[in-house]
Amino acid sequence: MRIAPLLLAFVLCPLLWSQEGNQLEADRWFVGELNGQPAVSLHEVCTRKGDGGRTSAVSMAMVIKRTLGKSDPASRFEVRDTQVFEEDASGDIVSFKFDHEEGGTRTSATGRVTRTSSAPVDGGDGVTREVVATVYRLGRKTEVRLPIPAGAVLVGDRRSQEMLAKIERAVGEQARFTSVGLLNNRVILIVSTATFAGHDERGQLLYDVVSDAMPIPMRLRLTPKGELAGM
C-alpha cells in the first residue's frame, strides 16, 4: 500500500483565531492507494495553543472491496480510526483519545499521563510516570495503567516526525521513540525504530520504521521540517 499527498495545505495564521490564542498549524489531506486504486484517506490537523502546547489529530478511513468470484457479490471491509494527542510545550503527550470502528463495532479510549514524585534511586530523578487509560467497548469499560520506562519520551506521530527531522544522521543510523496507541482493542505502549535511508529526489528524508507492536516495515517521507510527505 502506498500513501501519498492528495492535498497538502499548510496554514500558518499570524493572527489569533480564538480567545485562547490558538493557531492552526497544519491541515493536510492524503490519499492512499491499494493495487492502483484509492483505498485510504488521512486527515491531519495540528493546533498550537496559547500556552505553547499543541493538539494533533489524525483521522483515517480505509475501504477495501473484494470479489472472490465472478458470480459472488463484492465484499466490503471498512475501518475508521481517529487519534488525538494533547501535548505540553515540550512536545510530551499529556492526554489522548482514540476511536476505532471496524465492521460496525466501535472501540474508544481516553487517557492521560500521570507523574508521581518520590525519593531518587540510583541516580534517577525520582519521578515515576504512567499512562492511565479507560477503554470502552461493547458496553464495557476497562481501566488500564501502563508504567512508562525510565528515560522514555512519550510522543505522538507529529512530534516523532519532527524529532527525526532534527537528528544529525547518516544512512543506516537509527532512532527509537515511544508512543501510546489502541491496538487489538487494547491501549499499549508502542516502541518504534526508525532507520535513516537517505533522501529522495526532492530532498525529503526517508526513514524505514518498524514498531514492536506491528513488525511491518513502513517507509516515511518527511520534509526537513518534519512534516509528513508520504508513506
C-alpha atoms as a printed R data frame, in Angstrom:
    type eleno elety resid chain resno       x       y       z
1   ATOM     1    CA   MET     A     1   0.000   0.000   0.000
2   ATOM     2    CA   ARG     A     2   1.272   3.473  -0.843
3   ATOM     3    CA   ILE     A     3   0.094   6.696   0.730
4   ATOM     4    CA   ALA     A     4   0.884   9.969  -0.999
5   ATOM     5    CA   PRO     A     5  -0.347  13.543  -0.646
6   ATOM     6    CA   LEU     A     6  -3.714  14.280  -2.242
7   ATOM     7    CA   LEU     A     7  -3.969  17.835  -0.975
8   ATOM     8    CA   LEU     A     8  -1.130  19.367   1.011
9   ATOM     9    CA   ALA     A     9  -2.358  22.516   2.706
10  ATOM    10    CA   PHE     A    10  -0.065  24.182   5.219
11  ATOM    11    CA   VAL     A    11  -1.508  27.175   7.015
12  ATOM    12    CA   LEU     A    12   0.296  29.470   9.405
13  ATOM    13    CA   CYS     A    13  -2.016  32.182  10.710
14  ATOM    14    CA   PRO     A    14  -0.247  35.240  12.161
15  ATOM    15    CA   LEU     A    15  -3.424  36.358  13.895
16  ATOM    16    CA   LEU     A    16  -5.113  34.811  16.896
17  ATOM    17    CA   TRP     A    17  -8.208  32.968  15.766
18  ATOM    18    CA   SER     A    18  -9.631  32.214  19.201
19  ATOM    19    CA   GLN     A    19  -9.759  33.889  22.572
20  ATOM    20    CA   GLU     A    20  -7.254  31.371  23.934
21  ATOM    21    CA   GLY     A    21  -4.665  32.397  21.336
22  ATOM    22    CA   ASN     A    22  -4.799  29.100  19.415
23  ATOM    23    CA   GLN     A    23  -3.248  28.993  15.951
24  ATOM    24    CA   LEU     A    24  -3.897  26.498  13.183
25  ATOM    25    CA   GLU     A    25  -0.506  24.948  12.500
26  ATOM    26    CA   ALA     A    26  -1.354  22.391   9.813
27  ATOM    27    CA   ASP     A    27  -4.352  20.996   7.925
28  ATOM    28    CA   ARG     A    28  -3.495  18.270   5.400
29  ATOM    29    CA   TRP     A    29  -5.248  15.567   3.416
30  ATOM    30    CA   PHE     A    30  -3.610  12.448   1.994
31  ATOM    31    CA   VAL     A    31  -4.891   9.599  -0.152
32  ATOM    32    CA   GLY     A    32  -3.596   6.012  -0.143
33  ATOM    33    CA   GLU     A    33  -3.711   3.518  -2.991
34  ATOM    34    CA   LEU     A    34  -4.007  -0.261  -2.960
35  ATOM    35    CA   ASN     A    35  -3.268  -2.004  -6.265
36  ATOM    36    CA   GLY     A    36  -3.571   1.317  -8.047
37  ATOM    37    CA   GLN     A    37  -6.975   2.194  -6.610
38  ATOM    38    CA   PRO     A    38  -7.779   4.800  -3.903
39  ATOM    39    CA   ALA     A    39  -8.400   2.919  -0.662
40  ATOM    40    CA   VAL     A    40  -7.269   5.094   2.257
41  ATOM    41    CA   SER     A    41  -7.673   8.725   3.235
42  ATOM    42    CA   LEU     A    42  -5.826  10.536   6.024
43  ATOM    43    CA   HIS     A    43  -6.633  13.928   7.520
44  ATOM    44    CA   GLU     A    44  -4.130  15.614   9.846
45  ATOM    45    CA   VAL     A    45  -4.910  18.760  11.851
46  ATOM    46    CA   CYS     A    46  -2.476  20.389  14.297
47  ATOM    47    CA   THR     A    47  -3.363  23.346  16.506
48  ATOM    48    CA   ARG     A    48  -0.823  25.283  18.549
49  ATOM    49    CA   LYS     A    49  -2.273  26.525  21.833
50  ATOM    50    CA   GLY     A    50  -1.588  29.793  23.595
51  ATOM    51    CA   ASP     A    51   0.377  28.075  26.385
52  ATOM    52    CA   GLY     A    52   2.808  26.518  23.901
53  ATOM    53    CA   GLY     A    53   1.138  23.111  23.871
54  ATOM    54    CA   ARG     A    54  -0.415  21.502  20.836
55  ATOM    55    CA   THR     A    55  -3.345  19.341  19.790
56  ATOM    56    CA   SER     A    56  -2.578  16.936  16.947
57  ATOM    57    CA   ALA     A    57  -5.349  14.850  15.412
58  ATOM    58    CA   VAL     A    58  -5.195  12.244  12.637
59  ATOM    59    CA   SER     A    59  -8.275  10.615  11.133
60  ATOM    60    CA   MET     A    60  -8.022   7.599   8.826
61  ATOM    61    CA   ALA     A    61 -10.666   5.899   6.708
62  ATOM    62    CA   MET     A    62  -9.965   2.718   4.761
63  ATOM    63    CA   VAL     A    63 -12.443   0.981   2.454
64  ATOM    64    CA   ILE     A    64 -11.478  -2.166   0.543
65  ATOM    65    CA   LYS     A    65 -13.826  -4.043  -1.806
66  ATOM    66    CA   ARG     A    66 -13.108  -7.605  -2.877
67  ATOM    67    CA   THR     A    67 -14.857 -10.027  -5.265
68  ATOM    68    CA   LEU     A    68 -13.924 -13.679  -4.760
69  ATOM    69    CA   GLY     A    69 -15.573 -14.989  -7.907
70  ATOM    70    CA   LYS     A    70 -17.377 -13.657 -10.956
71  ATOM    71    CA   SER     A    71 -20.747 -14.648  -9.536
72  ATOM    72    CA   ASP     A    72 -20.004 -13.614  -5.952
73  ATOM    73    CA   PRO     A    73 -21.094 -10.208  -4.646
74  ATOM    74    CA   ALA     A    74 -18.305  -7.832  -3.669
75  ATOM    75    CA   SER     A    75 -17.341  -7.898  -0.007
76  ATOM    76    CA   ARG     A    76 -16.600  -4.635   1.775
77  ATOM    77    CA   PHE     A    77 -14.006  -4.088   4.522
78  ATOM    78    CA   GLU     A    78 -14.164  -0.697   6.233
79  ATOM    79    CA   VAL     A    79 -12.073   0.757   9.058
80  ATOM    80    CA   ARG     A    80 -12.248   4.246  10.554
81  ATOM    81    CA   ASP     A    81  -9.695   5.386  13.070
82  ATOM    82    CA   THR     A    82  -9.072   8.671  14.902
83  ATOM    83    CA   GLN     A    83  -6.347   9.550  17.368
84  ATOM    84    CA   VAL     A    84  -5.948  12.862  19.175
85  ATOM    85    CA   PHE     A    85  -2.909  13.803  21.269
86  ATOM    86    CA   GLU     A    86  -2.639  16.741  23.634
87  ATOM    87    CA   GLU     A    87   0.995  17.816  24.056
88  ATOM    88    CA   ASP     A    88   2.638  20.153  26.527
89  ATOM    89    CA   ALA     A    89   5.018  22.922  25.468
90  ATOM    90    CA   SER     A    90   7.949  20.465  25.348
91  ATOM    91    CA   GLY     A    91   6.089  18.106  22.998
92  ATOM    92    CA   ASP     A    92   5.436  15.315  25.512
93  ATOM    93    CA   ILE     A    93   1.992  13.672  25.489
94  ATOM    94    CA   VAL     A    94  -0.274  14.882  28.292
95  ATOM    95    CA   SER     A    95  -3.532  13.181  27.294
96  ATOM    96    CA   PHE     A    96  -5.045  11.335  24.370
97  ATOM    97    CA   LYS     A    97  -8.246   9.999  22.826
98  ATOM    98    CA   PHE     A    98  -8.692   7.092  20.400
99  ATOM    99    CA   ASP     A    99 -11.682   5.943  18.343
100 ATOM   100    CA   HIS     A   100 -11.628   2.800  16.202
101 ATOM   101    CA   GLU     A   101 -14.529   1.403  14.189
102 ATOM   102    CA   GLU     A   102 -14.234  -1.846  12.275
103 ATOM   103    CA   GLY     A   103 -17.014  -3.942  10.840
104 ATOM   104    CA   GLY     A   104 -19.610  -1.792  12.599
105 ATOM   105    CA   THR     A   105 -18.067  -2.331  16.044
106 ATOM   106    CA   ARG     A   106 -16.577   0.662  17.828
107 ATOM   107    CA   THR     A   107 -13.825   0.808  20.428
108 ATOM   108    CA   SER     A   108 -12.758   4.068  22.055
109 ATOM   109    CA   ALA     A   109 -10.287   5.058  24.739
110 ATOM   110    CA   THR     A   110  -9.287   8.132  26.690
111 ATOM   111    CA   GLY     A   111  -6.244   8.576  28.871
112 ATOM   112    CA   ARG     A   112  -3.590  10.778  30.387
113 ATOM   113    CA   VAL     A   113  -0.006  10.675  31.594
114 ATOM   114    CA   THR     A   114   0.471  10.945  35.361
115 ATOM   115    CA   ARG     A   115   3.613  11.751  37.341
116 ATOM   116    CA   THR     A   116   4.415  10.711  40.893
117 ATOM   117    CA   SER     A   117   7.424  12.091  42.777
118 ATOM   118    CA   SER     A   118   9.445  10.046  45.257
119 ATOM   119    CA   ALA     A   119  12.986   9.862  46.619
120 ATOM   120    CA   PRO     A   120  15.539   9.478  43.760
121 ATOM   121    CA   VAL     A   121  17.001   5.988  43.371
122 ATOM   122    CA   ASP     A   122  20.226   5.051  41.529
123 ATOM   123    CA   GLY     A   123  20.721   8.499  40.099
124 ATOM   124    CA   GLY     A   124  17.158   8.845  38.830
125 ATOM   125    CA   ASP     A   125  15.025  11.960  39.173
126 ATOM   126    CA   GLY     A   126  12.518  10.273  41.460
127 ATOM   127    CA   VAL     A   127   9.638  10.836  39.051
128 ATOM   128    CA   THR     A   128   7.505   7.834  38.089
129 ATOM   129    CA   ARG     A   129   5.319   8.244  35.025
130 ATOM   130    CA   GLU     A   130   2.499   6.049  33.820
131 ATOM   131    CA   VAL     A   131  -0.341   6.016  31.320
132 ATOM   132    CA   VAL     A   132  -3.785   5.853  32.911
133 ATOM   133    CA   ALA     A   133  -6.483   4.986  30.371
134 ATOM   134    CA   THR     A   134 -10.069   3.792  30.049
135 ATOM   135    CA   VAL     A   135 -11.174   1.579  27.158
136 ATOM   136    CA   TYR     A   136 -14.847   1.460  26.095
137 ATOM   137    CA   ARG     A   137 -16.035  -1.491  24.003
138 ATOM   138    CA   LEU     A   138 -19.329  -3.364  23.641
139 ATOM   139    CA   GLY     A   139 -20.840  -1.572  26.626
140 ATOM   140    CA   ARG     A   140 -17.924  -2.456  28.897
141 ATOM   141    CA   LYS     A   141 -15.384  -0.130  30.500
142 ATOM   142    CA   THR     A   142 -11.845  -1.316  31.251
143 ATOM   143    CA   GLU     A   143  -9.244   0.623  33.245
144 ATOM   144    CA   VAL     A   144  -5.603   0.371  32.173
145 ATOM   145    CA   ARG     A   145  -2.367   1.510  33.865
146 ATOM   146    CA   LEU     A   146   0.931   1.288  31.969
147 ATOM   147    CA   PRO     A   147   4.244   2.274  33.604
148 ATOM   148    CA   ILE     A   148   6.422   4.340  31.279
149 ATOM   149    CA   PRO     A   149  10.047   3.099  31.265
150 ATOM   150    CA   ALA     A   150  12.617   5.463  32.768
151 ATOM   151    CA   GLY     A   151  14.132   7.703  30.110
152 ATOM   152    CA   ALA     A   152  11.408   7.048  27.545
153 ATOM   153    CA   VAL     A   153   9.911  10.120  25.877
154 ATOM   154    CA   LEU     A   154   6.240   9.605  25.066
155 ATOM   155    CA   VAL     A   155   5.419  11.327  21.761
156 ATOM   156    CA   GLY     A   156   2.681  11.359  19.124
157 ATOM   157    CA   ASP     A   157   3.110  10.894  15.362
158 ATOM   158    CA   ARG     A   158   3.723  14.555  14.556
159 ATOM   159    CA   ARG     A   159   6.236  15.048  17.362
160 ATOM   160    CA   SER     A   160   8.164  11.885  16.443
161 ATOM   161    CA   GLN     A   161   8.431  13.097  12.826
162 ATOM   162    CA   GLU     A   162   9.799  16.445  13.975
163 ATOM   163    CA   MET     A   163  12.351  14.678  16.194
164 ATOM   164    CA   LEU     A   164  13.529  12.519  13.283
165 ATOM   165    CA   ALA     A   165  13.956  15.586  11.076
166 ATOM   166    CA   LYS     A   166  16.270  17.230  13.629
167 ATOM   167    CA   ILE     A   167  18.630  14.292  14.090
168 ATOM   168    CA   GLU     A   168  22.173  14.539  12.719
169 ATOM   169    CA   ARG     A   169  22.010  11.421  10.576
170 ATOM   170    CA   ALA     A   170  23.913   9.101   8.311
171 ATOM   171    CA   VAL     A   171  22.407   6.311   6.233
172 ATOM   172    CA   GLY     A   172  21.766   3.332   8.485
173 ATOM   173    CA   GLU     A   173  21.571   5.328  11.723
174 ATOM   174    CA   GLN     A   174  18.642   4.500  13.947
175 ATOM   175    CA   ALA     A   175  16.425   6.379  16.385
176 ATOM   176    CA   ARG     A   176  13.849   4.954  18.790
177 ATOM   177    CA   PHE     A   177  10.742   6.601  20.172
178 ATOM   178    CA   THR     A   178   7.802   5.538  22.333
179 ATOM   179    CA   SER     A   179   4.145   6.300  21.810
180 ATOM   180    CA   VAL     A   180   0.789   5.059  23.034
181 ATOM   181    CA   GLY     A   181  -1.868   3.528  20.821
182 ATOM   182    CA   LEU     A   182  -5.039   1.472  20.586
183 ATOM   183    CA   LEU     A   183  -4.302  -1.924  19.059
184 ATOM   184    CA   ASN     A   184  -6.473  -5.049  19.126
185 ATOM   185    CA   ASN     A   185  -8.884  -3.229  21.450
186 ATOM   186    CA   ARG     A   186  -6.119  -2.567  23.998
187 ATOM   187    CA   VAL     A   187  -4.197   0.575  24.949
188 ATOM   188    CA   ILE     A   188  -0.499  -0.257  24.789
189 ATOM   189    CA   LEU     A   189   2.890   1.436  24.683
190 ATOM   190    CA   ILE     A   190   4.481   1.165  21.242
191 ATOM   191    CA   VAL     A   191   8.241   1.373  20.710
192 ATOM   192    CA   SER     A   192   9.286   2.160  17.134
193 ATOM   193    CA   THR     A   193  12.700   2.039  15.483
194 ATOM   194    CA   ALA     A   194  13.369   4.410  12.584
195 ATOM   195    CA   THR     A   195  16.334   3.751  10.261
196 ATOM   196    CA   PHE     A   196  17.528   6.618   8.062
197 ATOM   197    CA   ALA     A   197  17.535   5.563   4.386
198 ATOM   198    CA   GLY     A   198  18.762   8.761   2.733
199 ATOM   199    CA   HIS     A   199  16.926  11.393   0.658
200 ATOM   200    CA   ASP     A   200  14.605  11.207  -2.309
201 ATOM   201    CA   GLU     A   201  14.890  13.277  -5.481
202 ATOM   202    CA   ARG     A   202  13.128  16.199  -3.762
203 ATOM   203    CA   GLY     A   203  15.487  16.244  -0.799
204 ATOM   204    CA   GLN     A   204  12.902  14.747   1.531
205 ATOM   205    CA   LEU     A   205  14.067  12.464   4.339
206 ATOM   206    CA   LEU     A   206  13.448   8.732   4.020
207 ATOM   207    CA   TYR     A   207  13.007   6.596   7.121
208 ATOM   208    CA   ASP     A   208  12.166   2.909   7.413
209 ATOM   209    CA   VAL     A   209  10.071   2.499  10.557
210 ATOM   210    CA   VAL     A   210   9.207  -0.736  12.379
211 ATOM   211    CA   SER     A   211   7.271  -0.946  15.655
212 ATOM   212    CA   ASP     A   212   7.431  -3.718  18.233
213 ATOM   213    CA   ALA     A   213   3.631  -3.953  18.212
214 ATOM   214    CA   MET     A   214   3.305  -4.485  14.453
215 ATOM   215    CA   PRO     A   215   6.623  -5.531  12.839
216 ATOM   216    CA   ILE     A   216   5.663  -4.468   9.313
217 ATOM   217    CA   PRO     A   217   8.232  -2.126   7.692
218 ATOM   218    CA   MET     A   218   6.897   1.271   6.632
219 ATOM   219    CA   ARG     A   219   8.838   3.919   4.729
220 ATOM   220    CA   LEU     A   220   8.173   7.515   5.742
221 ATOM   221    CA   ARG     A   221   8.929  10.532   3.582
222 ATOM   222    CA   LEU     A   222   9.408  13.662   5.669
223 ATOM   223    CA   THR     A   223  10.161  17.256   4.793
224 ATOM   224    CA   PRO     A   224  13.197  18.824   6.513
225 ATOM   225    CA   LYS     A   225  10.719  20.426   8.957
226 ATOM   226    CA   GLY     A   226   9.304  17.060   9.968
227 ATOM   227    CA   GLU     A   227   6.046  17.298   8.006
228 ATOM   228    CA   LEU     A   228   4.682  14.049   6.583
229 ATOM   229    CA   ALA     A   229   5.037  13.997   2.787
230 ATOM   230    CA   GLY     A   230   4.042  10.388   2.148
231 ATOM   231    CA   MET     A   231   4.422   6.811   3.301
